[in-house]
Amino acid sequence: MHVEPSISVIIPAHNDGKHLARLLPALVRGFTTHRIVAQVIVVANGGVQDGTPRICAEHGATCLAHDHSLTPAAARNIGAASAVGSWLAFLDADVEPIDIWFATVRRLMDSGDAQLAAGWEVLVPTDAGWLSIAWQHVRMAAARTQRYINTGNLLIARPLFEKAGGFDAERVAGEDAEFGERILAVDGKQIFDPGLAALHHGEPRGVADFFRRQLFHAEPLREVLRAIGSPLNVAIAAILATTILGCVSVLVLWPSARGYAVLMAMLGPAVLLLAAVAKAAAGWRSSIPLPEFGRMVAASAVMLAARTVGTVWQLRTWRS
């Protein structure tokens, strides 16, 4: 007897064959173990030269191939339009849910709450580098109180997804934050459940890669100022304001005093370092070894520098 899937898993993928070869078998095993009837949809974004259709066919997943490039948000919407489940799960291709994820999905679906969205921060593998581990320590402190759920690991009731209008397909980044606001605007509930534990195998490879990824997620200045209540946006605004104040003060008050120019130019980096220390301190827990705190500060400083540079760059190119 044919049974309709109760959940549809949507995975945007761009030349992610090696990750899909790990993720899709994990989904088959997990859903089979927990007796969940699931539909898996892979939206192959920008070509299928990596064998994505073959990997999908081997593991019973539907592959929606698109030769032209799509934003991740657009790919997720396309997958959702083909979904038949009453619940939708959005996973990135480089994520791997562990066993508790499936049990938690079952529990949340059994609640029958059509206004529910749930997620949790992705976890770094045990062999990840120092920067990824340090950044996870910082991220996990805010996991229960953040404003939105990362779309790399999101479970949502289909009625709520449709009521909120899906993702903004035009957004290159930040679609999860904007979607989170619309979930709340339609009286949806966002919960952060540590049971939705999944490993993230696509961790940054070194400081430069981490900086580049954080640069990608930088928001335009108008978004930073509009959501100024966010501690991250407060820090970015403070770094920008002190840097500008320092430069203007030198030009107006001490045009011939180079010593003052150097001093004032250091205001911005000084505020950045203070903000990094504050963010690392917010993520500090007694279970974290003391030497790790310095690494947490370093990771926070790289993140803040990248987000600030990204905000300035978007202003420079009139993207804001």
The 8 nearest C-alpha neighbors of each residue, nearest first, counted from 0:
[[1, 2, 3, 36, 4, 34, 5, 35],
 [0, 2, 3, 4, 36, 37, 5, 38],
 [3, 1, 0, 4, 36, 5, 37, 35],
 [2, 4, 5, 1, 36, 84, 83, 37],
 [5, 3, 37, 36, 84, 6, 38, 2],
 [4, 6, 84, 85, 36, 37, 3, 86],
 [7, 5, 84, 86, 37, 4, 87, 85],
 [6, 8, 38, 84, 87, 82, 37, 39],
 [7, 9, 88, 39, 89, 87, 40, 38],
 [10, 8, 40, 89, 78, 41, 88, 39],
 [9, 11, 41, 90, 91, 92, 42, 89],
 [12, 10, 42, 74, 41, 75, 71, 43],
 [13, 11, 43, 15, 44, 92, 42, 10],
 [12, 14, 44, 15, 43, 45, 11, 46],
 [15, 13, 49, 16, 12, 47, 48, 46],
 [16, 14, 13, 18, 17, 12, 19, 92],
 [15, 17, 19, 51, 49, 18, 14, 20],
 [16, 18, 20, 19, 15, 21, 49, 14],
 [17, 19, 93, 21, 15, 20, 16, 92],
 [20, 18, 22, 16, 21, 17, 23, 92],
 [19, 21, 17, 18, 22, 23, 16, 54],
 [22, 20, 19, 18, 23, 24, 25, 17],
 [23, 21, 19, 25, 95, 24, 20, 18],
 [22, 24, 26, 25, 19, 21, 20, 27],
 [25, 23, 27, 26, 22, 21, 28, 58],
 [26, 24, 22, 28, 23, 27, 29, 21],
 [27, 25, 23, 29, 24, 28, 30, 22],
 [26, 28, 24, 30, 25, 29, 31, 23],
 [29, 27, 25, 31, 26, 30, 32, 24],
 [28, 30, 26, 32, 31, 27, 25, 101],
 [29, 31, 35, 33, 27, 32, 28, 34],
 [32, 30, 34, 28, 29, 33, 27, 35],
 [33, 31, 29, 30, 34, 28, 35, 27],
 [32, 34, 30, 31, 35, 29, 101, 102],
 [35, 33, 31, 32, 30, 36, 29, 105],
 [34, 36, 30, 33, 37, 31, 5, 105],
 [37, 35, 4, 5, 34, 30, 6, 38],
 [38, 36, 4, 6, 7, 35, 5, 39],
 [37, 39, 7, 4, 8, 6, 40, 36],
 [40, 38, 8, 60, 7, 61, 9, 37],
 [41, 39, 61, 9, 60, 8, 62, 10],
 [40, 42, 10, 62, 11, 43, 9, 61],
 [41, 43, 63, 11, 74, 12, 44, 62],
 [44, 42, 64, 12, 63, 13, 65, 41],
 [43, 45, 13, 65, 12, 68, 69, 46],
 [46, 44, 68, 66, 67, 65, 13, 43],
 [45, 47, 66, 48, 44, 65, 43, 64],
 [48, 46, 49, 51, 50, 43, 14, 64],
 [47, 49, 50, 46, 14, 51, 16, 52],
 [48, 50, 16, 47, 14, 51, 15, 17],
 [51, 49, 53, 48, 52, 47, 16, 54],
 [50, 52, 54, 16, 53, 49, 47, 55],
 [53, 51, 55, 54, 50, 62, 56, 47],
 [54, 52, 56, 55, 50, 51, 57, 58],
 [55, 53, 51, 57, 56, 52, 50, 20],
 [54, 56, 60, 52, 58, 53, 57, 59],
 [55, 57, 53, 59, 58, 54, 60, 52],
 [56, 58, 54, 55, 59, 53, 60, 52],
 [59, 57, 55, 56, 60, 23, 24, 54],
 [58, 60, 56, 57, 55, 61, 39, 27],
 [61, 59, 55, 39, 58, 40, 56, 62],
 [62, 60, 40, 41, 39, 55, 63, 59],
 [61, 63, 41, 52, 42, 64, 40, 55],
 [64, 62, 42, 43, 41, 61, 65, 40],
 [63, 65, 43, 62, 42, 44, 66, 46],
 [66, 64, 44, 67, 45, 43, 46, 63],
 [65, 67, 46, 45, 64, 68, 44, 47],
 [68, 66, 45, 65, 69, 44, 46, 64],
 [67, 69, 45, 44, 66, 70, 65, 46],
 [70, 68, 44, 73, 74, 71, 67, 45],
 [69, 71, 73, 72, 171, 74, 168, 68],
 [72, 70, 74, 73, 75, 11, 69, 171],
 [71, 73, 168, 75, 70, 74, 166, 167],
 [74, 72, 168, 76, 70, 75, 71, 69],
 [75, 73, 71, 77, 72, 76, 11, 42],
 [74, 76, 78, 72, 73, 77, 79, 11],
 [77, 75, 79, 73, 78, 74, 80, 72],
 [78, 76, 74, 80, 75, 79, 73, 81],
 [77, 79, 75, 81, 76, 80, 9, 40],
 [78, 80, 82, 76, 81, 77, 75, 9],
 [79, 81, 77, 78, 82, 76, 83, 75],
 [82, 80, 78, 79, 83, 77, 40, 76],
 [83, 81, 79, 80, 7, 84, 78, 38],
 [82, 84, 7, 81, 85, 4, 6, 38],
 [85, 83, 6, 5, 7, 86, 4, 82],
 [84, 86, 157, 5, 6, 156, 83, 87],
 [87, 85, 156, 6, 157, 84, 155, 7],
 [88, 86, 7, 155, 6, 154, 8, 157],
 [87, 89, 154, 8, 153, 9, 7, 155],
 [90, 88, 9, 153, 152, 8, 150, 10],
 [91, 89, 151, 152, 10, 9, 92, 88],
 [90, 92, 151, 94, 93, 10, 11, 89],
 [91, 93, 94, 12, 18, 19, 10, 90],
 [92, 94, 18, 200, 201, 91, 199, 95],
 [93, 95, 199, 91, 198, 92, 200, 197],
 [94, 96, 198, 197, 22, 97, 199, 93],
 [97, 95, 197, 100, 196, 198, 94, 98],
 [96, 98, 197, 100, 99, 196, 95, 198],
 [97, 99, 100, 101, 29, 96, 102, 196],
 [98, 100, 102, 101, 97, 194, 103, 196],
 [101, 99, 195, 103, 196, 98, 102, 97],
 [100, 102, 104, 103, 99, 98, 29, 105],
 [103, 101, 99, 105, 104, 100, 106, 33],
 [102, 104, 106, 100, 105, 101, 194, 99],
 [103, 105, 101, 107, 106, 102, 108, 100],
 [104, 106, 102, 108, 103, 107, 109, 101],
 [105, 107, 103, 109, 104, 108, 102, 110],
 [108, 106, 104, 110, 109, 105, 103, 111],
 [107, 109, 105, 110, 106, 111, 104, 86],
 [108, 110, 106, 111, 107, 105, 112, 104],
 [111, 109, 107, 108, 112, 106, 105, 113],
 [110, 112, 109, 108, 113, 107, 156, 115],
 [113, 111, 110, 114, 115, 156, 108, 107],
 [112, 114, 156, 115, 158, 111, 159, 157],
 [115, 113, 187, 159, 112, 188, 156, 116],
 [116, 114, 188, 112, 113, 156, 155, 187],
 [115, 117, 155, 189, 154, 188, 190, 156],
 [118, 116, 190, 154, 189, 191, 153, 155],
 [119, 117, 153, 191, 148, 152, 192, 154],
 [120, 118, 191, 195, 192, 193, 121, 152],
 [119, 121, 142, 122, 139, 118, 149, 152],
 [120, 122, 197, 198, 199, 119, 196, 123],
 [123, 121, 198, 199, 197, 120, 124, 196],
 [122, 124, 199, 198, 127, 125, 132, 131],
 [125, 123, 126, 127, 198, 122, 200, 199],
 [124, 126, 127, 123, 132, 128, 122, 198],
 [125, 127, 124, 128, 123, 132, 129, 200],
 [128, 126, 124, 125, 131, 123, 132, 129],
 [129, 127, 130, 131, 132, 126, 205, 204],
 [128, 130, 132, 131, 133, 127, 294, 134],
 [129, 131, 133, 132, 128, 134, 298, 294],
 [132, 130, 134, 133, 129, 128, 135, 127],
 [131, 133, 135, 129, 130, 134, 128, 136],
 [134, 132, 295, 130, 136, 135, 131, 294],
 [135, 133, 137, 131, 136, 132, 298, 130],
 [134, 136, 138, 132, 137, 133, 139, 131],
 [135, 137, 133, 134, 139, 138, 282, 132],
 [138, 136, 282, 134, 135, 139, 279, 140],
 [139, 137, 135, 140, 136, 141, 134, 142],
 [138, 140, 142, 141, 136, 137, 135, 120],
 [139, 141, 282, 138, 142, 137, 281, 136],
 [142, 140, 144, 139, 143, 145, 138, 282],
 [141, 143, 139, 144, 140, 145, 120, 138],
 [144, 142, 191, 141, 145, 140, 190, 192],
 [145, 143, 141, 142, 146, 191, 140, 147],
 [146, 144, 141, 147, 142, 143, 148, 191],
 [145, 147, 144, 179, 176, 148, 180, 229],
 [146, 148, 179, 176, 145, 149, 175, 180],
 [149, 147, 118, 150, 153, 175, 179, 119],
 [148, 150, 151, 175, 152, 153, 147, 120],
 [151, 149, 153, 152, 175, 89, 148, 90],
 [150, 152, 91, 90, 149, 89, 153, 94],
 [153, 151, 90, 150, 118, 89, 149, 119],
 [152, 154, 118, 89, 150, 88, 117, 151],
 [153, 155, 88, 117, 116, 87, 118, 89],
 [156, 154, 116, 87, 86, 115, 157, 117],
 [157, 155, 86, 113, 159, 158, 115, 87],
 [156, 158, 160, 86, 85, 159, 87, 155],
 [159, 157, 161, 160, 156, 113, 162, 114],
 [160, 158, 162, 114, 157, 161, 156, 163],
 [161, 159, 157, 163, 158, 162, 165, 164],
 [160, 162, 164, 158, 163, 159, 165, 157],
 [161, 163, 159, 164, 160, 158, 185, 165],
 [162, 164, 160, 161, 182, 181, 165, 159],
 [165, 163, 161, 162, 160, 166, 181, 167],
 [164, 166, 160, 163, 161, 76, 167, 178],
 [167, 165, 72, 168, 178, 174, 76, 164],
 [166, 168, 169, 170, 174, 72, 165, 73],
 [169, 167, 73, 72, 170, 166, 70, 76],
 [170, 168, 167, 171, 70, 73, 72, 166],
 [171, 169, 172, 168, 167, 174, 173, 72],
 [170, 172, 70, 169, 173, 71, 174, 72],
 [173, 171, 170, 174, 216, 215, 175, 217],
 [172, 174, 175, 176, 216, 177, 170, 171],
 [173, 175, 177, 176, 172, 170, 178, 167],
 [174, 176, 178, 173, 177, 150, 149, 179],
 [177, 175, 179, 147, 178, 173, 174, 180],
 [176, 178, 174, 180, 179, 175, 173, 181],
 [179, 177, 175, 181, 180, 176, 174, 166],
 [180, 178, 147, 182, 176, 177, 181, 175],
 [179, 181, 177, 183, 178, 182, 184, 176],
 [180, 182, 184, 178, 183, 179, 163, 185],
 [183, 181, 187, 179, 180, 184, 163, 185],
 [182, 184, 187, 186, 180, 181, 185, 179],
 [183, 185, 181, 182, 186, 180, 187, 163],
 [186, 184, 183, 182, 187, 181, 163, 162],
 [187, 185, 183, 184, 188, 182, 114, 181],
 [186, 188, 114, 182, 183, 185, 115, 159],
 [187, 189, 115, 114, 116, 190, 183, 186],
 [190, 188, 116, 117, 115, 187, 191, 147],
 [189, 191, 117, 192, 116, 188, 118, 115],
 [192, 190, 118, 119, 143, 117, 193, 142],
 [191, 193, 194, 119, 195, 118, 190, 117],
 [194, 192, 195, 119, 196, 191, 118, 120],
 [193, 195, 192, 196, 103, 100, 99, 119],
 [196, 194, 100, 193, 119, 192, 118, 103],
 [195, 197, 194, 100, 193, 96, 97, 121],
 [198, 196, 96, 95, 121, 97, 122, 94],
 [197, 199, 122, 95, 94, 121, 123, 124],
 [200, 198, 94, 123, 201, 121, 122, 93],
 [201, 199, 93, 202, 94, 198, 124, 123],
 [202, 200, 93, 199, 203, 94, 18, 204],
 [201, 203, 200, 199, 204, 131, 123, 127],
 [204, 202, 209, 208, 205, 201, 131, 206],
 [205, 203, 208, 202, 209, 206, 128, 207],
 [204, 206, 208, 207, 203, 209, 130, 128],
 [205, 207, 209, 208, 210, 204, 130, 203],
 [208, 206, 210, 209, 205, 211, 204, 203],
 [207, 209, 211, 203, 210, 206, 205, 204],
 [208, 210, 206, 203, 212, 207, 211, 213],
 [211, 209, 207, 213, 208, 212, 305, 214],
 [210, 212, 214, 208, 209, 213, 207, 215],
 [213, 211, 215, 209, 214, 210, 208, 216],
 [212, 214, 216, 210, 215, 211, 305, 302],
 [215, 213, 305, 211, 309, 217, 212, 306],
 [214, 216, 212, 213, 217, 211, 172, 309],
 [215, 217, 213, 214, 172, 218, 173, 212],
 [218, 216, 306, 309, 214, 215, 310, 213],
 [217, 219, 310, 222, 223, 216, 220, 309],
 [220, 218, 319, 310, 222, 221, 313, 223],
 [219, 221, 223, 222, 310, 319, 224, 218],
 [220, 222, 224, 223, 219, 225, 319, 218],
 [223, 221, 225, 220, 219, 224, 218, 226],
 [222, 224, 220, 232, 221, 226, 225, 227],
 [225, 223, 227, 221, 222, 226, 220, 232],
 [224, 226, 222, 223, 227, 221, 228, 220],
 [227, 225, 228, 224, 223, 229, 222, 232],
 [228, 226, 224, 229, 232, 225, 233, 223],
 [227, 229, 226, 230, 233, 232, 225, 231],
 [228, 230, 232, 227, 231, 226, 233, 146],
 [231, 229, 233, 232, 234, 228, 227, 278],
 [232, 230, 234, 229, 233, 235, 303, 227],
 [231, 233, 235, 229, 223, 234, 227, 230],
 [232, 234, 230, 236, 231, 235, 227, 237],
 [233, 235, 237, 231, 232, 236, 274, 238],
 [236, 234, 232, 238, 237, 233, 307, 239],
 [235, 237, 233, 239, 234, 238, 240, 232],
 [236, 238, 234, 240, 235, 239, 233, 241],
 [239, 237, 267, 235, 241, 236, 240, 270],
 [238, 240, 236, 242, 237, 241, 243, 235],
 [241, 239, 237, 243, 242, 238, 236, 244],
 [242, 240, 244, 267, 238, 243, 239, 266],
 [241, 243, 267, 245, 239, 244, 240, 266],
 [242, 244, 246, 240, 245, 241, 247, 239],
 [245, 243, 241, 247, 242, 246, 248, 240],
 [246, 244, 263, 248, 242, 243, 247, 264],
 [245, 247, 243, 249, 248, 244, 264, 250],
 [248, 246, 250, 244, 249, 245, 251, 243],
 [249, 247, 245, 251, 246, 250, 252, 244],
 [250, 248, 253, 246, 247, 252, 260, 251],
 [249, 251, 254, 247, 248, 252, 253, 246],
 [252, 250, 248, 249, 247, 253, 254, 246],
 [251, 253, 249, 248, 250, 254, 247, 255],
 [252, 254, 249, 256, 255, 250, 251, 259],
 [253, 255, 250, 249, 256, 252, 251, 257],
 [256, 254, 253, 257, 250, 249, 260, 259],
 [257, 255, 253, 258, 259, 254, 260, 249],
 [258, 256, 260, 259, 255, 261, 254, 253],
 [259, 257, 260, 261, 256, 262, 263, 255],
 [258, 260, 262, 257, 261, 256, 263, 249],
 [259, 261, 257, 263, 258, 262, 249, 264],
 [262, 260, 264, 258, 259, 263, 265, 257],
 [263, 261, 259, 265, 260, 264, 258, 266],
 [262, 264, 245, 260, 265, 266, 261, 259],
 [263, 265, 261, 262, 266, 245, 260, 246],
 [266, 264, 263, 262, 268, 267, 269, 261],
 [267, 265, 269, 263, 264, 268, 241, 242],
 [266, 268, 242, 238, 241, 270, 269, 265],
 [269, 267, 271, 270, 265, 266, 272, 238],
 [270, 268, 266, 272, 271, 267, 265, 273],
 [269, 271, 273, 267, 272, 268, 238, 274],
 [272, 270, 268, 274, 269, 273, 238, 275],
 [271, 273, 275, 269, 274, 270, 268, 276],
 [274, 272, 270, 276, 275, 271, 277, 269],
 [273, 275, 277, 271, 272, 276, 270, 234],
 [276, 274, 299, 300, 272, 278, 296, 273],
 [275, 277, 279, 273, 296, 274, 278, 280],
 [278, 276, 274, 280, 275, 279, 281, 273],
 [279, 277, 281, 275, 280, 276, 274, 282],
 [278, 280, 276, 282, 296, 295, 281, 277],
 [279, 281, 283, 277, 282, 278, 276, 292],
 [282, 280, 278, 279, 283, 277, 140, 137],
 [283, 281, 137, 140, 279, 280, 136, 284],
 [282, 284, 280, 281, 279, 285, 287, 137],
 [285, 283, 286, 287, 282, 140, 136, 281],
 [284, 286, 287, 283, 288, 289, 282, 292],
 [285, 287, 284, 288, 283, 289, 136, 291],
 [286, 288, 285, 284, 289, 291, 283, 292],
 [289, 287, 291, 290, 286, 292, 285, 284],
 [288, 290, 291, 292, 287, 293, 285, 286],
 [291, 289, 292, 288, 293, 294, 287, 295],
 [290, 292, 294, 289, 293, 288, 295, 287],
 [293, 291, 295, 294, 290, 289, 296, 279],
 [294, 292, 296, 295, 291, 290, 297, 289],
 [295, 293, 297, 291, 296, 292, 133, 298],
 [294, 296, 133, 292, 298, 279, 293, 297],
 [295, 297, 293, 299, 279, 276, 294, 275],
 [298, 296, 294, 300, 295, 299, 301, 293],
 [299, 297, 295, 301, 300, 296, 134, 294],
 [298, 300, 275, 302, 296, 297, 301, 303],
 [299, 301, 275, 297, 303, 302, 298, 304],
 [302, 300, 304, 298, 299, 303, 305, 210],
 [301, 303, 299, 305, 300, 304, 213, 306],
 [304, 302, 306, 300, 305, 301, 307, 299],
 [303, 305, 301, 307, 302, 306, 300, 308],
 [304, 306, 214, 308, 302, 307, 303, 210],
 [305, 307, 217, 309, 303, 214, 308, 304],
 [308, 306, 310, 304, 309, 305, 235, 303],
 [307, 309, 305, 311, 310, 306, 312, 304],
 [310, 308, 306, 312, 217, 214, 307, 311],
 [309, 311, 219, 307, 313, 312, 308, 220],
 [312, 310, 314, 308, 309, 313, 315, 307],
 [313, 311, 315, 309, 314, 310, 308, 316],
 [312, 314, 318, 316, 310, 315, 311, 219],
 [313, 315, 317, 311, 319, 312, 316, 318],
 [316, 314, 312, 313, 317, 311, 318, 319],
 [315, 317, 313, 318, 314, 312, 319, 311],
 [318, 316, 314, 319, 315, 313, 312, 219],
 [319, 317, 313, 316, 314, 219, 315, 312],
 [318, 219, 314, 317, 313, 220, 221, 316]]
